[in-house]
């Protein structure tokens, strides 16, 4: 493995790891630095927590809305935050988690992190030249897409598989494993 995980509990799916490891090797060969994966597969609760933290920033909901492709799913989650933001953080995250679980049960995914198709790479501590090279490595791979979030409150590059842009793909007969209520369930899409 040519990268490291911020936390050993982070799960990087094999279908993403193939690409990330190659990118990390080329990055390490050029800069003698190891890339750090800060997020991989997420449970609905982990996704709710990540979104809650992003919403808490100045104009967080408004700014985050521009970053999500499926505005309908986003708005369902954001409405819970907006109507409950004065309540206890844990309670709000629990309510947001319920919404995300309902979406997952409908096979709708606010984030590719929920279906083993995305990772986040830390950019804090990297020079712009190094981040630019990382972006070029990603762009050179036709199977990947990215979001450059180096200037966000948690600086990172979000990388995801292009082929998983729609979770309800008819052409993909592969199982998606979702951590849900402390067990792994297989859903065919």
C-alpha positions as CSV (number, residue, x, y, z in Angstrom):
1,X,0.0,0.0,0.0
2,X,1.5,3.3,-1.1
3,X,-0.8,5.5,1.0
4,X,-1.8,5.6,4.6
5,X,-5.1,5.9,6.4
6,X,-5.8,8.7,8.9
7,X,-7.5,6.0,11.0
8,X,-7.1,2.3,10.7
9,X,-10.9,1.8,10.7
10,X,-11.2,3.6,7.4
11,X,-12.4,1.2,4.7
12,X,-11.1,1.8,1.2
13,X,-13.0,-0.6,-1.2
14,X,-10.9,-2.8,-3.5
15,X,-12.5,-1.2,-6.5
16,X,-11.2,2.3,-5.5
17,X,-8.0,1.1,-3.9
18,X,-6.7,-0.1,-7.3
19,X,-6.7,3.5,-8.5
20,X,-5.7,5.2,-5.3
21,X,-2.7,3.0,-4.7
22,X,-1.3,3.7,-8.2
23,X,-1.8,7.4,-7.8
24,X,-0.2,7.4,-4.4
25,X,2.8,5.5,-5.7
26,X,3.4,8.0,-8.5
27,X,2.9,10.9,-6.0
28,X,5.3,9.3,-3.5
29,X,7.9,8.6,-6.3
30,X,7.8,12.3,-7.3
31,X,7.6,14.0,-3.9
32,X,8.7,11.4,-1.4
33,X,5.5,12.0,0.5
34,X,2.8,9.6,1.5
35,X,-0.8,10.5,0.7
36,X,-3.3,10.2,3.6
37,X,-6.9,8.9,3.1
38,X,-9.1,10.6,5.5
39,X,-12.4,9.0,4.5
40,X,-13.6,6.0,2.6
41,X,-16.7,3.9,2.9
42,X,-19.2,5.7,5.2
43,X,-22.2,4.4,7.2
44,X,-25.3,6.6,7.1
45,X,-24.4,7.9,10.5
46,X,-20.8,8.8,9.4
47,X,-22.3,10.6,6.3
48,X,-24.7,12.5,8.6
49,X,-21.9,13.6,10.9
50,X,-19.7,14.7,7.9
51,X,-22.6,16.8,6.5
52,X,-23.5,18.2,9.9
53,X,-19.9,19.5,10.4
54,X,-20.0,21.0,6.9
55,X,-23.4,22.6,7.6
56,X,-22.1,24.3,10.8
57,X,-19.6,26.4,8.9
58,X,-20.6,30.0,7.8
59,X,-23.3,29.7,5.1
60,X,-22.6,26.0,5.3
61,X,-25.9,24.7,3.9
62,X,-25.9,27.2,1.1
63,X,-22.3,26.4,0.1
64,X,-22.7,22.6,0.5
65,X,-25.8,22.6,-1.7
66,X,-23.7,23.7,-4.7
67,X,-21.4,20.7,-4.1
68,X,-24.0,17.9,-4.3
69,X,-25.5,16.8,-7.6
70,X,-28.7,15.4,-6.2
71,X,-30.4,18.4,-4.8
72,X,-33.6,16.5,-3.8
73,X,-31.6,14.2,-1.5
74,X,-29.5,17.1,-0.2
75,X,-32.6,19.2,0.6
76,X,-34.2,16.3,2.6
77,X,-31.1,16.1,4.8
78,X,-30.5,19.9,5.0
79,X,-34.1,20.5,6.1
80,X,-33.6,18.4,9.1
81,X,-30.4,20.3,10.0
82,X,-32.1,23.7,9.3
83,X,-35.1,23.0,11.4
84,X,-33.2,21.5,14.3
85,X,-29.8,23.3,14.4
86,X,-30.4,24.8,17.8
87,X,-30.9,21.3,19.3
88,X,-28.2,19.0,20.6
89,X,-25.7,18.0,18.0
90,X,-26.1,14.3,18.7
91,X,-29.9,14.5,18.3
92,X,-29.6,16.4,15.0
93,X,-27.1,13.9,13.6
94,X,-29.4,11.1,14.6
95,X,-32.3,12.7,12.8
96,X,-30.1,13.3,9.7
97,X,-29.0,9.7,9.9
98,X,-32.7,8.5,9.7
99,X,-33.2,10.5,6.5
100,X,-30.0,9.1,4.9
101,X,-31.1,5.5,5.9
102,X,-34.5,6.1,4.3
103,X,-32.7,7.3,1.1
104,X,-30.4,4.2,1.2
105,X,-33.5,1.9,1.6
106,X,-34.8,3.5,-1.6
107,X,-31.4,2.9,-3.2
108,X,-30.7,6.6,-3.4
109,X,-27.3,7.8,-2.2
110,X,-26.4,11.4,-1.3
111,X,-22.7,10.4,-1.5
112,X,-20.6,7.8,-3.3
113,X,-18.9,7.2,0.1
114,X,-22.1,5.2,0.9
115,X,-21.5,2.7,-1.9
116,X,-17.7,2.1,-1.7
117,X,-16.9,4.4,-4.6
118,X,-15.2,7.4,-3.1
119,X,-12.3,8.4,-0.9
120,X,-11.0,11.7,0.4
121,X,-7.3,12.6,0.3
122,X,-5.9,15.1,2.8
123,X,-4.3,18.2,1.3
124,X,-3.4,20.0,4.5
125,X,0.4,20.1,4.6
126,X,0.8,19.8,0.8
127,X,2.1,22.5,-1.4
128,X,-0.1,23.8,-4.2
129,X,2.3,22.3,-6.7
130,X,1.9,18.9,-5.0
131,X,-1.9,19.2,-5.0
132,X,-1.9,20.2,-8.6
133,X,0.1,17.1,-9.5
134,X,-2.3,15.0,-7.5
135,X,-5.2,16.5,-9.5
136,X,-3.4,15.8,-12.8
137,X,-2.9,12.2,-11.8
138,X,-6.6,11.9,-11.1
139,X,-7.6,13.7,-14.3
140,X,-5.3,11.4,-16.4
141,X,-7.4,8.4,-15.3
142,X,-10.7,8.1,-17.3
143,X,-12.3,6.1,-14.6
144,X,-12.1,8.8,-11.9
145,X,-13.6,12.2,-11.2
146,X,-12.7,14.6,-8.4
147,X,-13.7,17.6,-6.4
148,X,-10.9,19.9,-5.4
149,X,-11.7,21.0,-1.8
150,X,-8.3,22.3,-0.8
151,X,-9.8,25.6,0.4
152,X,-12.6,24.0,2.4
153,X,-12.8,23.9,6.2
154,X,-11.3,20.4,6.0
155,X,-8.9,20.6,3.0
156,X,-9.0,17.5,0.8
157,X,-9.5,16.1,-2.7
158,X,-12.6,14.0,-3.1
159,X,-12.1,11.2,-5.6
160,X,-14.8,8.9,-6.9
161,X,-15.4,6.4,-9.6
162,X,-17.1,7.8,-12.7
163,X,-18.9,4.5,-13.3
164,X,-20.8,4.8,-10.0
165,X,-22.3,8.2,-10.8
166,X,-25.7,6.5,-10.7
167,X,-26.2,3.9,-8.1
168,X,-29.2,2.4,-10.0
169,X,-27.2,1.4,-13.0
170,X,-28.9,-1.3,-15.1
171,X,-25.6,-2.4,-16.6
172,X,-23.8,-3.1,-13.3
173,X,-24.7,-6.4,-11.8
174,X,-22.2,-6.1,-9.0
175,X,-23.3,-6.2,-5.3
176,X,-22.9,-3.1,-3.2
177,X,-22.2,-3.8,0.5
178,X,-23.6,-1.2,2.9
179,X,-22.8,-1.0,6.5
180,X,-26.2,-0.5,8.0
181,X,-27.3,-1.0,11.6
182,X,-24.0,-2.7,12.5
183,X,-24.1,-5.3,9.8
184,X,-23.2,-5.5,6.1
185,X,-26.1,-5.9,3.7
186,X,-25.8,-6.7,0.1
187,X,-27.9,-4.8,-2.4
188,X,-28.0,-5.6,-6.1
189,X,-28.2,-2.6,-8.4
